[in-house]
Amino acid sequence: MTSTPNATGDVTPDAPTGASSETETEYHRLGEDIRDTAAPSGPIERRWDDRMFGARLVNPANRRKIKVLVVGTGLAGASAAATLGEAGYQVETFCYQDSPRRAHSIAAQGGINAAKNYRNDGDSIYRLFYDTVKGGDFRARESNVYRLAQVSVNIIDQCVAQGVPFAREYGGLLDNRSFGGVQVSRTFYARGQTGQQLLIGAYQALERQIAAGTVTMNTRHEMLELILVPDAEGVERARGIVVRDMVTGEIESHTADAVVLATGGYGNVFFLSTNAMGSNTTATWRAHKKGAYFANPCYTQIHPTCIPVSGDYQSKLTLMSESLRNDGRIWVPKNKEDAEKDPRDIAEDDRDYYLERIYPSFGNLVPRDIASRAAKYQCDDGKGVGPGGLGVYLDFADAIERLGRPAVEAKYGNLFDMYARITGEDPYERPMRIYPAVHYVMGGLWVDYDLQTNITGLFCAGEANFSDHGANRLGASALMQGLADGYFVLPNTLADYLAGSPFEKIADDHPAVLEARQAVEERLQKMLAINGTRTVDSIHKELGQIMWEYCGMERSEEGLTKAIGLIRELQNEFWTNVKVTGTNEELNQTLERAGRVADFLELGELMCIDALNRRESCGGHFRAESQTEDGEALRHDDEFAYVSAWEHPAEVGGKPILHKEPLEYEYVEMKARSYK
Amino acid sequence: MKITVNVWRQQDAESKGSMVPYVLDEVSEHMSFLEMLDVLNEQLTLEGNDPVAFDSDCREGICGTCGVVINGIPHGPEVTTTCQLHMRTFKDGDVIDIEPWRAGSFPVIKDLVVDRGAFDRIIQAGGYISAPTGSAVEANNIPVPKADADHAFEAATCISCGACVAACPNGSAMLFTAAKITHLGLLPQGQPERDSRVLGMVEQHDAEGFGGCTNIGECTAACPKGIPLDTISRLNRDLLGALSRQTIG
């Protein structure tokens, strides 16, 4: 497959059977190119204003007749649901947790970016836009990123008004810090728990709407299917979802005028990741199987500053905010023989501060993908420290000497405590050990500028969509995107769609509803009936090992091909030999996990197919075959400057269909990233 | 090391529960407490038995989902969340009792899983600042003295796990409620609703069946985030003020 993206937007026909290698490979078929038709043109700084002005409005009196379902209550979901409730729509929300306040946004530590330029250090909306496009390795859309930078300033105002306790200076004004990948201080933070504080702000706004009666909340409910109903013109529209009440096992259908998925990322396809145990792809994957395109599934962010693995019982990995890289210095022993030594006994001259050496201008603050891969290479080279030689040092000795221990404690105290609790080592006395871990996925459901998927009436926000980070996300930008989507983008773009509603009411016994419910029930019963010999977790762990080995920090044609074969065998193993105890009609955590793992097994295969197709290195996707002489990532803009939007094949066992959305850069010149 | 756990098993809210012993032969000191339960559940599943239901999510001590009573103490012998407790705290041959949060307002759903929906309803009764999206002023127009901001932050670190309720002999949720009153009441943005907030939240707290506070302090001792007891003094002061203004008004 060597065709280039079609810059004129001409149609490439769907491959017929037995097509040439131009349009079909062993693993996929090539479909028509697609375009983001919702994106306005004109000067970039005017596009969002133009879109808002062009969007249709819904009369306040009509809003209460319109119903919207919001799945997921993290930053994107809670902020969208609260804002839509404030506007007067009927909103119904769902989360698998026991409270909306527990969504995994809560675990974000470091901060949230905003182009306030409070430091007077040359920051601006344009610079945040530029940094994000560059940081995303030229695989994000300029229009989306510019809008993100624009609304970033409103987010901080909104959060402060809600009472989010950001860090402040003695004068009472907001404090900032710098973060990986940029040279300005634009990150707002609340000690090491910015995510929790922002989520509590959104959660409180949501609870206020629940009390006001505009939002109905369903906790411990998991979405298992999307309901599509054709309208009078025959256009399939998203009109509802099927959920399982996780306490009673009851299968419920909910219908509405529009559906918003804000269900987070799929990093748990690797089993070990920094995601919460329950984070999953089921909602987005079910939507994908109903026709929604899945974009750039292979773009995975591996976070450089996690606590290394200690044993095979490990259930998850713990991230420590990369803000630690502001003051900590990363090093390994120059000599392999020193890897086992107490680090304090290794002389200064025998240490290799490899990031400072290789990247003198950014040093320890290079983007996450570069920092992660550099650590892997040091460990591959035998210089890794700690159990299994899978770790590098993050040293605060200089910072403690320069700033004093109280200042370091004030900035990073809770992270140091967390490290000490997990490892049993005191980081004030001895350098931390860190190793990369899967942390975030840039891929997700394909959406247009309005955050609408290719399924009419299905919207997707936050980490669950693919839209703003390209091939790599900058630090402190996930919180920014989640809240931008939820507070400011969706409420405007969704209104444009809802202006055409209310649509025909869907009865509970509508054939499309019954069919979706039946599919869910059959699938649950099928899993319960297998009664094999493998536990759900053992299969999930095996999938995770395959993904980490072949679709992790470094990918190759040989490895990915092998991985696809192994995953297919494992899918078969799951559907013939998994053991799910208990019944559906009870709280059954094994059944919950089984359904999620079944979807991860299919998603994992698509990630490998996507990674195999993208024969270039960019951002969080590093192909061994595509690197410079010094081992740096090498993009191929002539061939791969496009979004890969994957369509699920209609026939069972068919090949996924690749639609390319060409990316064009009018404002930021595409050039090789250099952090040297 | 070899560990015996006595686990509370209860099929559902209506069923009667009991403590059931299980033996784990190979527990590593580096395992987290919940990873030890994962290992138990793998063992139970392979034997064809129903695994122990317990809640957990982030497993890094911030989401507040996990929480069991370990040897009579919420979250166990160290001041942290259950997910951050490690088996190095225990020794070979130990017998560990594991029970759900014990409080009438947190009914058991199954085994170690309880319903903490009452906390969300207390927040609904006033635990917020009304700031509809779009209405905010420029952030630095609201300076907050650093000391107030720091104290507000300290109270805002509450993760709503419910250990305070489980620890309290009265089954009171005053520490949880007071943390929110303190967080929002210390900020200039929180002033307009300060009276209605404390009146609404305390009323809901009582309606949920949580007990009253008698200054025992077990709550703050069990709190994994160290929410201080003086937040309850602040709640009482705000409540008294609000009630008197309500009477006069």
HADDOCK unambig.tbl for C-alpha pairs under 7 A between the chains (distance, minus, plus):
assign (segid A and resid 83 and name CA) (segid B and resid 133 and name CA) 6.04 0.50 0.50
assign (segid A and resid 86 and name CA) (segid B and resid 132 and name CA) 6.61 0.50 0.50
assign (segid A and resid 102 and name CA) (segid B and resid 63 and name CA) 4.98 0.50 0.50
assign (segid A and resid 102 and name CA) (segid B and resid 64 and name CA) 6.89 0.50 0.50
assign (segid A and resid 102 and name CA) (segid B and resid 65 and name CA) 6.87 0.50 0.50
assign (segid A and resid 104 and name CA) (segid B and resid 58 and name CA) 6.74 0.50 0.50
assign (segid A and resid 106 and name CA) (segid B and resid 62 and name CA) 6.89 0.50 0.50
assign (segid A and resid 106 and name CA) (segid B and resid 63 and name CA) 6.16 0.50 0.50
assign (segid A and resid 107 and name CA) (segid B and resid 62 and name CA) 6.16 0.50 0.50
assign (segid A and resid 107 and name CA) (segid B and resid 63 and name CA) 6.88 0.50 0.50
assign (segid A and resid 156 and name CA) (segid B and resid 139 and name CA) 6.46 0.50 0.50
assign (segid A and resid 157 and name CA) (segid B and resid 136 and name CA) 5.61 0.50 0.50
assign (segid A and resid 157 and name CA) (segid B and resid 137 and name CA) 6.12 0.50 0.50
assign (segid A and resid 157 and name CA) (segid B and resid 138 and name CA) 5.36 0.50 0.50
assign (segid A and resid 157 and name CA) (segid B and resid 139 and name CA) 4.41 0.50 0.50
assign (segid A and resid 158 and name CA) (segid B and resid 133 and name CA) 6.54 0.50 0.50
assign (segid A and resid 158 and name CA) (segid B and resid 136 and name CA) 5.18 0.50 0.50
assign (segid A and resid 160 and name CA) (segid B and resid 139 and name CA) 5.95 0.50 0.50
assign (segid A and resid 161 and name CA) (segid B and resid 131 and name CA) 6.10 0.50 0.50
assign (segid A and resid 161 and name CA) (segid B and resid 136 and name CA) 5.65 0.50 0.50
assign (segid A and resid 161 and name CA) (segid B and resid 189 and name CA) 6.27 0.50 0.50
assign (segid A and resid 162 and name CA) (segid B and resid 129 and name CA) 5.36 0.50 0.50
assign (segid A and resid 162 and name CA) (segid B and resid 130 and name CA) 7.00 0.50 0.50
assign (segid A and resid 162 and name CA) (segid B and resid 131 and name CA) 5.70 0.50 0.50
assign (segid A and resid 163 and name CA) (segid B and resid 129 and name CA) 6.75 0.50 0.50
assign (segid A and resid 163 and name CA) (segid B and resid 184 and name CA) 6.44 0.50 0.50
assign (segid A and resid 163 and name CA) (segid B and resid 187 and name CA) 6.87 0.50 0.50
assign (segid A and resid 163 and name CA) (segid B and resid 189 and name CA) 6.31 0.50 0.50
assign (segid A and resid 163 and name CA) (segid B and resid 190 and name CA) 6.99 0.50 0.50
assign (segid A and resid 165 and name CA) (segid B and resid 149 and name CA) 6.15 0.50 0.50
assign (segid A and resid 165 and name CA) (segid B and resid 152 and name CA) 6.59 0.50 0.50
assign (segid A and resid 165 and name CA) (segid B and resid 153 and name CA) 5.33 0.50 0.50
assign (segid A and resid 168 and name CA) (segid B and resid 146 and name CA) 5.80 0.50 0.50
assign (segid A and resid 168 and name CA) (segid B and resid 149 and name CA) 6.99 0.50 0.50
assign (segid A and resid 169 and name CA) (segid B and resid 146 and name CA) 6.15 0.50 0.50
assign (segid A and resid 170 and name CA) (segid B and resid 145 and name CA) 6.75 0.50 0.50
assign (segid A and resid 170 and name CA) (segid B and resid 146 and name CA) 5.28 0.50 0.50
assign (segid A and resid 171 and name CA) (segid B and resid 145 and name CA) 6.74 0.50 0.50
assign (segid A and resid 172 and name CA) (segid B and resid 143 and name CA) 4.64 0.50 0.50
assign (segid A and resid 172 and name CA) (segid B and resid 144 and name CA) 4.52 0.50 0.50
assign (segid A and resid 172 and name CA) (segid B and resid 145 and name CA) 4.51 0.50 0.50
assign (segid A and resid 172 and name CA) (segid B and resid 146 and name CA) 5.40 0.50 0.50
assign (segid A and resid 173 and name CA) (segid B and resid 140 and name CA) 5.81 0.50 0.50
assign (segid A and resid 173 and name CA) (segid B and resid 143 and name CA) 5.18 0.50 0.50
assign (segid A and resid 173 and name CA) (segid B and resid 144 and name CA) 6.76 0.50 0.50
assign (segid A and resid 174 and name CA) (segid B and resid 140 and name CA) 6.68 0.50 0.50
assign (segid A and resid 204 and name CA) (segid B and resid 127 and name CA) 6.67 0.50 0.50
assign (segid A and resid 204 and name CA) (segid B and resid 128 and name CA) 5.16 0.50 0.50
assign (segid A and resid 205 and name CA) (segid B and resid 128 and name CA) 6.65 0.50 0.50
assign (segid A and resid 207 and name CA) (segid B and resid 123 and name CA) 6.69 0.50 0.50
assign (segid A and resid 207 and name CA) (segid B and resid 124 and name CA) 4.99 0.50 0.50
assign (segid A and resid 208 and name CA) (segid B and resid 124 and name CA) 5.51 0.50 0.50
assign (segid A and resid 208 and name CA) (segid B and resid 128 and name CA) 6.90 0.50 0.50
assign (segid A and resid 210 and name CA) (segid B and resid 124 and name CA) 7.00 0.50 0.50
assign (segid A and resid 211 and name CA) (segid B and resid 124 and name CA) 5.39 0.50 0.50
assign (segid A and resid 275 and name CA) (segid B and resid 58 and name CA) 6.74 0.50 0.50
assign (segid A and resid 276 and name CA) (segid B and resid 57 and name CA) 4.91 0.50 0.50
assign (segid A and resid 276 and name CA) (segid B and resid 58 and name CA) 3.94 0.50 0.50
assign (segid A and resid 276 and name CA) (segid B and resid 59 and name CA) 6.77 0.50 0.50
assign (segid A and resid 277 and name CA) (segid B and resid 57 and name CA) 4.84 0.50 0.50
assign (segid A and resid 277 and name CA) (segid B and resid 58 and name CA) 6.09 0.50 0.50
assign (segid A and resid 278 and name CA) (segid B and resid 57 and name CA) 5.90 0.50 0.50
assign (segid A and resid 313 and name CA) (segid B and resid 35 and name CA) 6.55 0.50 0.50
assign (segid A and resid 314 and name CA) (segid B and resid 35 and name CA) 6.89 0.50 0.50
assign (segid A and resid 315 and name CA) (segid B and resid 35 and name CA) 6.43 0.50 0.50
assign (segid A and resid 318 and name CA) (segid B and resid 60 and name CA) 6.47 0.50 0.50
assign (segid A and resid 421 and name CA) (segid B and resid 84 and name CA) 6.98 0.50 0.50
assign (segid A and resid 422 and name CA) (segid B and resid 84 and name CA) 6.94 0.50 0.50
assign (segid A and resid 487 and name CA) (segid B and resid 133 and name CA) 6.48 0.50 0.50
assign (segid A and resid 533 and name CA) (segid B and resid 46 and name CA) 6.98 0.50 0.50
assign (segid A and resid 535 and name CA) (segid B and resid 42 and name CA) 6.88 0.50 0.50
assign (segid A and resid 535 and name CA) (segid B and resid 45 and name CA) 6.96 0.50 0.50
assign (segid A and resid 581 and name CA) (segid B and resid 45 and name CA) 6.79 0.50 0.50
assign (segid A and resid 581 and name CA) (segid B and resid 48 and name CA) 6.88 0.50 0.50
assign (segid A and resid 581 and name CA) (segid B and resid 50 and name CA) 6.13 0.50 0.50
assign (segid A and resid 582 and name CA) (segid B and resid 50 and name CA) 6.36 0.50 0.50
assign (segid A and resid 589 and name CA) (segid B and resid 53 and name CA) 6.82 0.50 0.50
